[in-house]
Amino acid sequence: MSATGSPRPVGVLALQGDFREHLHVLRELGADAIPVRRAAELDEVGGLVIPGGESTVMDKLSRSFGLAQPIRDRIAAGMPVYGTCAGMIMLADELVDAAEGQQTIGGLRVTVRRNAFGNQNDSFETDLPIAEFGDPAVHAVFIRAPAVERMSEVVTALATLADGRVVAVEQDGLLATAFHPEINGEYRFHRRFLQLVAEA
């Protein structure tokens, strides 16, 4: 049995982006974590992480690998999913600045702006107080990050910047952050994801 309390492993979408970092964090936390590149591998997992990367490329690859619709179906059936950065974009029901032809997997009832903070040169770090996690604050690394512009009343904002932009949300079994906790030793979001998997 895995650290999630479930006999099923957790998966990390491994088509593009920093999926290796997520696999490392999940395994450090004791989870049985596997890369997911095919629908048959998706069938094996009890939860999925969608990593940071290039959301337009991830969208195209998820469709060409026949994964986009199976992931939608699993989300509709209650599978927990955690998306970071591009993963937040992939989970959003709506984008306000989508590339031509870009699609999302959806499920998270939010509207997201893809490059909310500018380009790579506008990347930044900040400390975010998150009530659910207590002290210390989360040190958040934003790299070409998105932000939530609108959200349904069923979505909970977990973290908000000083300017009011929402950068971490939760909705039922879906969790999303605009930043990258997997790259700086911040494990609390992954622990929360594993808790959601165990509860599912």
Phi and psi in degrees as a GROMACS rama.xvg file:
@    title "Ramachandran Plot"
@    xaxis  label "Phi"
@    yaxis  label "Psi"
@TYPE xy
-80.9988  174.323  SER-2
-66.6561  -14.2005  ALA-3
-76.5382  -9.70839  THR-4
84.3891  6.01531  GLY-5
-116.424  146.348  SER-6
-72.1241  -10.1914  PRO-7
-94.0222  143.277  ARG-8
-72.2982  170.88  PRO-9
-104.152  151.572  VAL-10
-114.056  157.256  GLY-11
-125.173  123.518  VAL-12
-61.0743  118.225  LEU-13
-117.398  43.1234  ALA-14
-88.6228  -31.255  LEU-15
-171.79  156.605  GLN-16
93.6363  -162.88  GLY-17
-94.4425  50.912  ASP-18
-65.6284  -29.8592  PHE-19
-62.9042  -38.4134  ARG-20
-63.7605  -40.2076  GLU-21
-66.8245  -42.2657  HIS-22
-58.2488  -42.0522  LEU-23
-61.6555  -47.8543  HIS-24
-62.1843  -46.5142  VAL-25
-61.8119  -40.5475  LEU-26
-70.0246  -35.4487  ARG-27
-59.919  -32.93  GLU-28
-83.7773  2.8858  LEU-29
92.6014  5.92512  GLY-30
-81.8646  149.677  ALA-31
-83.7287  100.669  ASP-32
-115.167  133.655  ALA-33
-129.785  148.272  ILE-34
-73.0193  143.048  PRO-35
-118.517  117.84  VAL-36
-126.191  -12.2669  ARG-37
-134.383  157.572  ARG-38
-60.4825  -35.3049  ALA-39
-63.2379  -34.5829  ALA-40
-72.3117  -36.1063  GLU-41
-60.2591  -36.3499  LEU-42
-61.8428  -23.0003  ASP-43
-82.7355  -19.2289  GLU-44
-100.423  153.735  VAL-45
-96.997  -7.14714  GLY-46
-164.851  162.339  GLY-47
-138.763  137.829  LEU-48
-104.18  131.645  VAL-49
-106.473  115.045  ILE-50
-81.4273  175.238  PRO-51
-71.9139  159.32  GLY-52
162.143  -142.446  GLY-53
-109.012  108.008  GLU-54
-61.9767  -34.0316  SER-55
-68.0613  -40.29  THR-56
-67.9509  -43.3166  VAL-57
-61.1979  -40.4878  MET-58
-59.6534  -51.2448  ASP-59
-61.8909  -43.9313  LYS-60
-67.4263  -38.9932  LEU-61
-64.104  -33.0115  SER-62
-76.3601  -42.6928  ARG-63
-69.2107  -28.3355  SER-64
-86.4574  2.34628  PHE-65
69.2883  31.1581  GLY-66
-105.666  -25.3878  LEU-67
-58.4372  -52.2672  ALA-68
-68.3167  -41.5771  GLN-69
-59.7487  -35.8879  PRO-70
-66.7843  -42.965  ILE-71
-56.2783  -44.508  ARG-72
-64.8394  -40.3272  ASP-73
-68.1663  -38.5103  ARG-74
-62.3586  -43.8004  ILE-75
-61.9394  -29.1944  ALA-76
-86.6265  -0.148265  ALA-77
104.379  9.91248  GLY-78
-68.302  127.99  MET-79
-66.975  140.919  PRO-80
-138.234  138.157  VAL-81
-119.367  122.332  TYR-82
-115.22  131.583  GLY-83
-113.091  132.149  THR-84
55.0579  -103.884  CYS-85
-58.3779  -30.7668  ALA-86
-64.261  -35.7936  GLY-87
-63.3627  -41.9941  MET-88
-61.4161  -44.1423  ILE-89
-63.9086  -33.2942  MET-90
-81.6784  -19.347  LEU-91
-65.6862  141.931  ALA-92
-71.6128  -29.7574  ASP-93
-139.392  145.397  GLU-94
-118.946  142.343  LEU-95
-94.0354  -13.8173  VAL-96
-137.289  46.5318  ASP-97
-63.8235  145.79  ALA-98
-68.1339  159.442  ALA-99
-57.3419  124.988  GLU-100
80.7596  -1.35769  GLY-101
-69.5427  135.745  GLN-102
-119.564  158.99  GLN-103
-116.973  165.076  THR-104
-77.963  -38.9745  ILE-105
79.2175  -175.387  GLY-106
115.253  -35.6295  GLY-107
-90.7528  120.617  LEU-108
-83.5293  67.4497  ARG-109
-136.151  159.855  VAL-110
-110.457  126.576  THR-111
-118.969  139.184  VAL-112
-95.8463  126.286  ARG-113
-61.8367  -66.6515  ARG-114
-102.447  70.9703  ASN-115
-69.3748  -20.1161  ALA-116
-118.353  11.5617  PHE-117
99.8113  -158.421  GLY-118
-91.9085  -169.645  ASN-119
-54.8676  -36.3717  GLN-120
-68.5381  -15.6971  ASN-121
-96.377  14.108  ASP-122
-64.1915  150.055  SER-123
-155.829  169.056  PHE-124
-127.968  147.76  GLU-125
-156.286  162.748  THR-126
-98.5968  128.837  ASP-127
-116.137  117.8  LEU-128
-71.5399  129.076  PRO-129
-127.507  110.233  ILE-130
-56.0686  -39.915  ALA-131
-63.738  -24.8901  GLU-132
-100.357  -15.0152  PHE-133
69.2315  -154.198  GLY-134
-89.5262  151.154  ASP-135
-78.6288  171.426  PRO-136
-62.2431  157.206  ALA-137
-80.8441  124.203  VAL-138
-83.8906  112.202  HIS-139
-107.645  132.244  ALA-140
-107.99  117.576  VAL-141
-106.058  120.869  PHE-142
-127.685  108.56  ILE-143
46.1301  50.4487  ARG-144
-83.78  151.523  ALA-145
-86.2157  177.098  PRO-146
-151.302  152.211  ALA-147
-81.2085  125.452  VAL-148
-97.2182  -35.1575  GLU-149
-143.081  150.744  ARG-150
-149.243  150.243  MET-151
-70.2763  161.746  SER-152
-67.3327  -14.4824  GLU-153
-82.8715  -6.46585  VAL-154
-98.4866  137.353  VAL-155
-102.846  127.183  THR-156
-80.4359  121.16  ALA-157
-93.0236  -32.2168  LEU-158
-145.525  137.383  ALA-159
-134.804  136.112  THR-160
-72.8  167.265  LEU-161
-59.2081  -27.905  ALA-162
-84.9539  3.6544  ASP-163
95.3073  -6.74262  GLY-164
-74.3767  132.382  ARG-165
-84.3401  129.8  VAL-166
-127.527  2.71259  VAL-167
-151.693  133.844  ALA-168
-141.33  160.682  VAL-169
-141.673  142.111  GLU-170
-147.538  109.215  GLN-171
51.9863  -119.411  ASP-172
-92.0142  9.71308  GLY-173
-103.844  134.162  LEU-174
-131.855  137.921  LEU-175
-148.821  138.934  ALA-176
-129.217  142.535  THR-177
-77.8636  -13.0451  ALA-178
-110.864  -176.965  PHE-179
-119.311  78.6568  HIS-180
-65.8505  -19.0188  PRO-181
-70.7865  -14.3361  GLU-182
-102.628  -3.51303  ILE-183
-133.949  25.6553  ASN-184
77.8194  15.4646  GLY-185
-92.5891  104.718  GLU-186
-99.6019  -4.35749  TYR-187
-67.1692  -31.6481  ARG-188
-69.7882  -38.1457  PHE-189
-67.1788  -37.0305  HIS-190
-62.4895  -41.8854  ARG-191
-62.5129  -41.4999  ARG-192
-59.8092  -46.7095  PHE-193
-63.5778  -33.788  LEU-194
-64.2705  -41.8588  GLN-195
-62.0952  -39.6179  LEU-196
-63.8263  -43.644  VAL-197
-63.5259  -38.9572  ALA-198
-70.895  -26.7965  GLU-199
